[in-house]
Amino acid sequence: MAKIDPISELIIEGEKGRVVARSKGNVPVVAFRSNETPLGVVKLELEEFAEKINKIIS
């Protein structure tokens, strides 16, 4: 079986928006955003949210 690192980030862009998924520790987080929202802002918000959840469940 191949050794593959876990997916840390996945971005799917479409005509009307994008889906951004990130994983931080054991916490997967998914956001659905319009194309008008800057991708950097979405990534930062997801990372901060996942860190807060990690602290709560740890």
HUBEL-V653037 format. One record per residue. N is the residue number from 0. PHI is phi in radians with two decimals (none if undefined). PSI is psi as a letter, one per 20 degrees, with the letter a starting at -180 (* if undefined). Layout:
n = [N N]
phi = [PHI PHI]
psi = [PSI PSI]
This chain:
n = [0 1 2 3 4 5 6 7 8 9 10 11 12 13 14 15 16 17 18 19 20 21 22 23 24 25 26 27 28 29 30 31 32 33 34 35 36 37 38 39 40 41 42 43 44 45 46 47 48 49 50 51 52 53 54 55 56 57]
phi = [none -1.28 -1.56 -2.17 -1.17 -1.08 -1.26 -1.70 -2.71 -2.46 -2.21 -2.08 -1.83 -2.25 -1.12 -1.85 2.94 -2.46 -1.98 -2.12 -2.14 -2.34 -2.24 -2.27 1.18 -1.73 -1.97 -1.55 -2.29 -2.22 -2.23 -1.98 -2.33 -1.32 -1.19 -1.31 -1.33 -1.05 -1.08 -1.06 -1.14 -1.08 -1.05 -1.11 -1.09 -1.13 -1.11 -1.10 -1.12 -1.11 -1.10 -1.10 -1.14 -1.00 -1.13 -1.17 -1.51 -1.45]
psi = [p q o p q q p h q p p o p a h j a q p p p q p o c j o p p p q o q r i h p p h h g g g g g g g g g h g g g g h g i *]
